[in-house]
Amino acid sequence: MERLQTVKLKRLGLHEYLCSLPPAILDSLYEHPATCMAVFRELPELAKYYIMRILFVEQPISKAAVSAWVKVNAKQDHNEAVKSMCSLRVWMESNLQGSASTAFIMSSIFRRNLQKALVGGGEPWSSTAHLGPDKHGKDIDSLDKYASERWEMLLHYLVGSETNSTISQDIKDLINQAGLMKQGSEGGRSYSIITAKGFQFLLLDNASQVWYFVLEYLDWVRERGMNLVPILRFIFELSFSSPGKDLPTDGRDEHVLICLQHFREMGLVMQRKRKSRRFYPTYLAINLANRANASVTNVTNTRGFILAETNFRVYAYTDSELQYSILSLFCKMLYRFPNVCVLQLTRKSIQSAVVNGITADQILHYIKANAHPDMLKSDPIIAPTLADQVRLWAMERDRLTYRDGVLYNQFLAQKDFEVLRNYAKELGALIWENSSKRYMVVTKDGHDQVKRYWKKYKKETDT
């Protein structure tokens, strides 16, 4: 298994992800009002004020004029707002006509489409009016149930649970590329096993899981040569759709139609048949962009199922196989009944979880986020004795620090050992030494330089 110190989930927000895109893609994205609205919502409050102030102003605004909009004690907020807008190419620097001074001008594409998003105008984003009423229409409850079932099916695959459903090879490839699972083999038989990233992914809340998976999907489609711009526009359109309202498939880009089938498998959209001309976004897709930066530390789950006691017993009031599988990642199963199971937090189970990449804080967050309503009445929710012991058990695995190094031994003379050791010390590359046995370990980064010095030293002493 990967060590926790080197395995971290890449959890970018929408702003960070958009900033990482090439300028040409950003400019193309702004040709759709939904994208402009999503970007506008991501900006700092002061940046939103600036945009609204000059939304209908087409000429450049001098830097001096913009700086005069805020007081001196707000300069830091001003600089952050300007930096945020420039990094997203919402604002761009230009020269004032007939002057050497610089100015800011809003992207004309962004201005035009944000105006449409805020005050209306232009063509409707999408409509199924030409298709007539849907005799197979879906209500919100059925869409929520469908989304939960499909997403849980993907999570079941991660934990290796036995389910009747299967997932496509494309989604399996995506999971492997995201580093959530990897291929193993035993006795000539290959199989997939969950990785440290996969364990951490399971302990995220639902909204964070979906956003992380969508980001990995966008990287995956780019590597396959698919056009990212229409797919991103499609995601933003889904994010601003209304619960229970259908959208058409007519006129969609071919890459968007492929994306639609992948999203259908993930539970982000519901389409009755592959050839149906309409589909329904589910709660997993609606407001997806707005939840990208949502905090996962607040406990708002009033339908939790976990009771954790100070004797380290954990009672899980659920019949979900998925929840049983997740709890088994850091608890020892004691008893299992139709609607409840009894588990135990032990030193061995916690340290086993740490080895697999799960941190103590992630375990405590999962318990807190799924705490039973009776447990939520306590303050703090998790007893300090329980939380402290979980952290102590986890810290026992961190008493040693692992560093890659190169071993030097078999010195013929003590003088040779001491010369090379002293050089490695001066270089800051010495990790460990044993003078009596003439052993020393240097860092991998310093190995080449120490090696060159040793060859030069031996050449000089041999002549």
C-alpha positions in Angstrom: 0.0 0.0 0.0 1.1 3.6 -0.6 2.3 5.5 2.5 0.0 8.2 3.7 2.7 10.8 3.6 2.9 10.6 -0.2 -0.8 10.0 -1.0 -3.2 12.9 -1.0 -6.4 13.5 -2.8 -6.2 16.3 -5.3 -9.2 18.3 -4.3 -9.3 21.4 -6.5 -12.1 23.9 -6.3 -13.8 25.3 -9.5 -11.7 28.4 -9.4 -8.4 26.5 -9.2 -9.5 24.1 -12.0 -10.5 26.8 -14.4 -7.3 28.7 -13.7 -5.3 25.6 -14.8 -7.0 25.5 -18.2 -5.3 27.0 -21.3 -6.5 30.6 -22.2 -8.0 29.4 -25.5 -10.3 27.0 -23.6 -11.4 29.6 -21.1 -12.3 32.1 -23.9 -14.4 29.4 -25.6 -16.1 28.5 -22.3 -17.3 32.1 -21.9 -19.4 31.8 -25.0 -22.1 30.1 -22.9 -24.1 32.1 -20.3 -24.2 29.2 -17.8 -20.4 29.2 -17.6 -20.2 32.9 -17.1 -22.7 32.7 -14.2 -20.8 29.8 -12.6 -17.5 31.8 -12.8 -19.2 34.9 -11.5 -20.4 33.0 -8.4 -16.9 31.8 -7.7 -15.3 35.2 -7.6 -14.6 37.1 -4.3 -17.3 39.5 -3.2 -15.3 42.6 -4.1 -14.7 41.1 -7.6 -18.4 40.6 -8.1 -18.9 44.3 -7.1 -16.4 45.4 -9.7 -18.0 43.3 -12.4 -21.5 44.6 -11.7 -20.2 48.1 -11.7 -18.8 48.0 -15.2 -21.0 45.2 -16.7 -22.4 47.6 -19.3 -19.2 49.7 -19.7 -17.3 48.7 -22.8 -14.3 51.0 -22.6 -11.1 50.3 -20.5 -11.0 51.6 -16.9 -7.6 52.9 -15.7 -5.9 51.1 -12.9 -5.9 54.4 -10.9 -9.6 54.7 -11.2 -10.2 51.1 -10.1 -7.9 51.6 -7.1 -9.9 54.6 -6.1 -13.0 52.5 -5.6 -11.7 51.1 -2.3 -10.2 52.6 0.8 -6.6 52.2 1.7 -7.3 49.5 4.4 -9.0 47.3 1.7 -6.1 47.3 -0.7 -5.3 43.6 0.0 -8.9 42.6 -0.8 -8.7 44.8 -3.9 -5.5 43.0 -5.1 -7.0 39.6 -4.5 -10.1 40.5 -6.4 -8.1 41.8 -9.4 -5.8 38.8 -9.4 -8.7 36.4 -9.3 -10.4 38.1 -12.3 -7.2 38.3 -14.3 -6.3 34.7 -13.7 -9.7 33.7 -15.1 -9.3 36.1 -18.1 -12.5 37.9 -17.0 -10.4 41.1 -16.8 -7.4 41.8 -19.0 -4.8 44.5 -19.0 -4.6 47.0 -21.9 -3.2 50.4 -22.6 -5.4 53.5 -22.6 -5.7 55.1 -26.0 -3.3 58.0 -26.4 -1.7 57.3 -23.0 1.1 55.1 -21.6 -0.9 54.2 -18.5 -2.5 50.8 -18.2 -6.1 49.9 -17.7 -8.5 47.0 -17.2 -11.1 45.9 -19.7 -13.6 43.1 -19.2 -13.7 40.3 -21.7 -16.3 41.2 -24.3 -17.4 37.5 -24.6 -17.8 37.2 -20.8 -19.6 40.6 -20.6 -22.1 39.7 -23.3 -23.0 36.3 -21.9 -23.1 37.3 -18.3 -25.6 40.0 -19.3 -27.8 37.3 -20.9 -27.5 35.2 -17.8 -28.5 38.0 -15.4 -31.0 40.1 -17.4 -32.2 37.6 -20.1 -32.0 37.8 -23.8 -30.6 35.5 -26.5 -31.8 32.0 -27.3 -33.0 29.6 -24.6 -30.2 27.4 -23.3 -32.2 24.2 -24.0 -35.8 23.3 -24.2 -38.0 20.2 -24.7 -41.1 22.1 -25.8 -40.7 20.7 -29.4 -40.9 17.2 -28.0 -44.2 17.6 -26.2 -45.0 16.3 -22.8 -43.1 13.2 -21.5 -45.5 10.3 -20.8 -42.6 8.7 -18.9 -41.9 11.8 -16.8 -40.0 11.4 -13.5 -40.7 13.1 -10.2 -38.0 14.3 -7.9 -38.3 11.4 -5.5 -37.7 8.8 -8.2 -34.8 10.8 -9.6 -33.2 11.0 -6.1 -33.6 7.2 -5.6 -32.1 6.5 -9.1 -29.1 8.8 -8.4 -28.4 7.2 -5.0 -28.6 3.7 -6.4 -26.3 4.4 -9.3 -23.7 6.3 -7.1 -23.8 3.6 -4.5 -23.1 1.0 -7.2 -19.9 2.8 -8.0 -18.9 2.9 -4.4 -19.7 -0.8 -3.9 -17.3 -1.5 -6.7 -14.6 0.4 -4.9 -15.0 -1.5 -1.6 -15.3 -4.8 -3.5 -18.9 -5.5 -2.3 -20.9 -8.2 -4.2 -23.7 -6.5 -6.2 -25.9 -7.5 -9.0 -25.0 -4.5 -11.1 -21.9 -4.1 -13.2 -20.1 -0.9 -14.3 -18.7 -0.3 -17.8 -15.1 -0.7 -18.8 -14.9 3.1 -19.3 -15.8 3.8 -15.7 -13.4 1.1 -14.5 -10.6 2.7 -16.6 -11.5 6.1 -15.1 -11.3 4.7 -11.5 -7.9 3.2 -12.2 -6.6 6.4 -13.8 -7.8 8.4 -10.9 -5.7 6.2 -8.6 -8.7 5.0 -6.6 -8.0 1.3 -7.5 -5.1 -0.6 -9.0 -4.5 -3.9 -10.6 -3.2 -6.8 -8.6 -2.5 -10.5 -9.4 -2.3 -13.7 -7.5 -1.9 -17.2 -8.8 -2.2 -16.0 -12.4 -5.5 -14.3 -11.7 -5.7 -10.5 -12.0 -8.0 -8.4 -9.9 -8.6 -4.8 -8.8 -7.9 -3.6 -5.3 -8.6 -0.3 -3.6 -5.7 2.2 -3.0 -5.0 4.7 -0.3 -6.6 7.4 -2.4 -9.7 5.1 -2.7 -10.0 4.8 1.0 -9.8 8.6 1.5 -12.3 9.0 -1.3 -14.9 6.8 0.5 -14.7 8.9 3.6 -15.6 12.1 1.8 -19.1 13.4 1.9 -21.3 12.7 -1.1 -21.0 16.1 -2.7 -17.2 16.1 -2.5 -17.0 12.6 -3.9 -19.0 13.7 -7.0 -17.0 16.8 -7.6 -13.7 14.9 -7.2 -14.9 12.2 -9.6 -16.1 14.8 -12.2 -12.6 16.5 -12.1 -10.9 13.2 -12.7 -13.4 12.5 -15.5 -12.5 15.8 -17.2 -8.8 14.9 -17.1 -9.7 11.5 -18.5 -11.7 12.8 -21.5 -8.8 15.2 -22.4 -6.4 12.3 -22.5 -8.8 10.5 -24.8 -8.8 13.5 -27.2 -12.3 14.5 -26.6 -13.3 18.2 -26.8 -13.3 19.6 -23.3 -15.2 22.9 -24.0 -18.7 21.5 -24.9 -18.4 19.0 -22.0 -17.6 21.7 -19.5 -20.5 23.8 -20.9 -22.8 20.8 -20.5 -21.7 20.4 -16.8 -22.5 24.0 -16.1 -25.8 23.7 -17.8 -26.7 20.7 -15.6 -25.6 22.7 -12.6 -28.1 25.4 -13.3 -31.0 23.1 -14.2 -34.1 22.7 -12.1 -35.1 19.5 -10.2 -37.5 17.3 -12.1 -37.2 19.3 -15.4 -36.1 17.4 -18.5 -33.5 18.6 -21.0 -33.2 17.6 -24.7 -30.4 15.5 -26.4 -31.1 17.2 -29.8 -28.3 19.3 -31.2 -25.7 18.1 -28.7 -22.1 17.7 -29.6 -21.1 14.1 -30.2 -18.6 14.2 -27.3 -21.4 15.6 -25.0 -23.6 12.6 -26.0 -20.8 10.2 -24.9 -20.4 12.2 -21.7 -24.2 11.9 -21.2 -24.0 8.1 -21.2 -21.1 8.2 -18.6 -23.0 10.6 -16.4 -26.1 8.3 -16.8 -24.0 5.5 -15.4 -22.8 7.6 -12.5 -26.3 8.7 -11.6 -25.8 12.4 -12.5 -28.5 12.2 -15.2 -31.5 9.8 -15.7 -32.3 8.7 -19.3 -34.9 6.0 -19.8 -33.2 4.6 -22.9 -29.9 5.4 -24.6 -31.8 6.7 -27.7 -34.3 8.8 -25.7 -34.4 12.4 -26.9 -34.7 13.8 -23.3 -33.0 13.2 -20.0 -33.4 14.4 -16.4 -30.5 15.8 -14.3 -30.5 14.4 -10.7 -29.5 16.0 -7.4 -25.9 14.9 -8.0 -25.5 17.2 -11.0 -27.8 20.1 -10.0 -25.7 22.8 -8.3 -22.6 20.7 -8.8 -20.4 23.7 -9.6 -21.8 25.6 -6.6 -20.9 22.8 -4.2 -17.4 22.4 -5.5 -15.9 24.6 -2.7 -18.5 23.7 -0.1 -17.1 23.0 3.3 -17.3 19.3 4.4 -16.6 20.0 8.0 -20.0 21.1 9.1 -22.3 18.4 10.4 -25.8 18.8 9.0 -26.9 15.2 8.7 -30.0 14.7 10.9 -30.5 11.1 9.6 -27.2 9.7 10.8 -26.9 6.1 11.9 -23.7 5.9 14.0 -23.5 5.8 17.8 -19.9 5.8 19.1 -19.4 5.2 22.9 -16.5 5.9 25.2 -15.9 2.1 25.5 -14.9 2.2 21.7 -18.1 0.3 20.8 -19.7 1.6 17.5 -23.4 0.9 16.8 -24.5 1.4 13.1 -28.3 1.5 12.6 -28.4 0.8 8.9 -29.1 -2.0 6.5 -26.7 -0.6 3.8 -24.1 -3.0 2.7 -22.0 0.0 1.6 -22.0 1.5 5.0 -21.0 -1.8 6.6 -18.1 -2.1 4.2 -16.9 1.4 4.9 -17.1 0.9 8.7 -15.1 -2.3 8.3 -12.2 -0.3 7.0 -11.4 1.1 10.4 -13.6 -1.0 12.8 -13.6 -4.6 13.9 -17.0 -6.2 13.2 -18.5 -8.0 16.3 -22.2 -8.7 15.6 -24.4 -8.2 12.6 -28.2 -8.0 12.7 -30.8 -7.2 9.9 -30.8 -3.4 10.7 -27.9 -2.8 13.0 -24.3 -4.0 13.5 -22.0 -3.7 16.5 -18.3 -2.9 15.8 -15.3 -2.1 17.9 -12.6 0.6 17.4 -9.4 -1.2 18.3 -5.7 -0.3 18.1 -5.2 -2.9 15.4 -8.2 -1.7 13.3 -7.1 2.0 13.5 -3.5 1.2 12.6 -4.6 -1.0 9.7 -6.7 1.9 8.4 -3.7 4.2 8.8 -1.5 1.8 6.7 -4.2 1.9 4.0 -4.1 5.7 3.9 -6.9 6.8 6.2 -6.1 9.4 8.8 -7.5 9.7 12.3 -9.2 13.0 11.4 -10.9 11.3 8.4 -12.2 8.6 10.7 -13.5 11.0 13.2 -15.1 13.2 10.5 -16.9 10.2 9.0 -18.3 9.3 12.5 -19.3 12.9 13.1 -20.8 13.4 9.7 -23.0 10.3 10.1 -23.7 10.6 13.8 -27.1 9.5 15.1 -29.5 12.3 16.2 -29.0 11.2 19.8 -25.2 11.5 19.4 -25.6 15.0 17.9 -27.2 16.2 21.2 -23.8 15.9 22.9 -21.2 18.6 22.9 -18.7 17.7 21.7 -20.4 15.2 19.4 -17.5 12.7 19.8 -16.3 12.2 23.4 -12.7 13.7 23.8 -11.5 10.4 25.3 -12.6 8.5 22.2 -11.2 11.1 19.8 -7.9 11.4 21.6 -7.4 7.6 21.7 -8.1 7.2 18.0 -5.5 9.9 17.3 -3.0 8.3 19.6 -3.4 4.9 18.0 -2.9 6.5 14.6 0.2 8.5 15.8 1.9 5.3 16.7 2.3 4.6 13.0 4.0 8.0 12.5 6.9 7.5 15.0 9.2 6.7 12.1 9.9 9.0 9.2 10.7 7.3 5.9 13.3 8.8 3.6 14.8 7.5 0.4 18.5 7.2 0.6 21.7 5.5 -0.8 23.9 3.3 1.3 27.7 3.7 1.2 29.8 0.8 2.7 32.9 -1.4 2.1 35.4 1.5 2.7 38.9 0.1 2.8 40.2 2.8 5.2 38.7 4.7 8.0 40.2 7.9 6.6 38.3 7.4 3.3 35.1 6.9 5.2 35.6 10.1 7.3 36.5 12.2 4.3 33.4 11.3 2.4 31.2 11.5 5.5 32.4 15.0 6.3 31.8 16.1 2.7 28.2 14.7 2.9 27.7 16.5 6.2 28.8 19.8 4.7 26.5 19.2 1.7 23.6 18.5 4.0 23.1 15.1 2.4 24.0 12.8 5.3 21.0 10.9 6.7 22.8 8.3 9.0 26.2 7.0 9.8 27.9 4.2 11.7 31.6 5.1 12.1 32.6 1.8 13.7 31.3 -0.3 10.7 32.0 2.4 8.1 28.4 2.7 7.0 26.7 5.9 5.8 23.4 6.8 4.1 23.0 9.9 2.0 19.9 11.4 0.4 19.0 10.5 -3.2 19.2 14.1 -4.2 22.8 14.4 -2.9 23.9 11.0 -4.1 25.2 12.1 -7.5 27.2 15.0 -6.0 28.7 12.7 -3.3 29.5 10.1 -5.9 31.3 12.6 -8.1 33.3 13.9 -5.1 34.3 10.3 -4.2 35.6 9.6 -7.8 37.6 12.8 -7.8 39.0 12.1 -4.3 40.0 8.5 -5.3 41.7 9.7 -8.5 43.7 12.3 -6.6 44.8 9.9 -3.8 45.7 7.0 -6.2 48.1 9.2 -8.3 
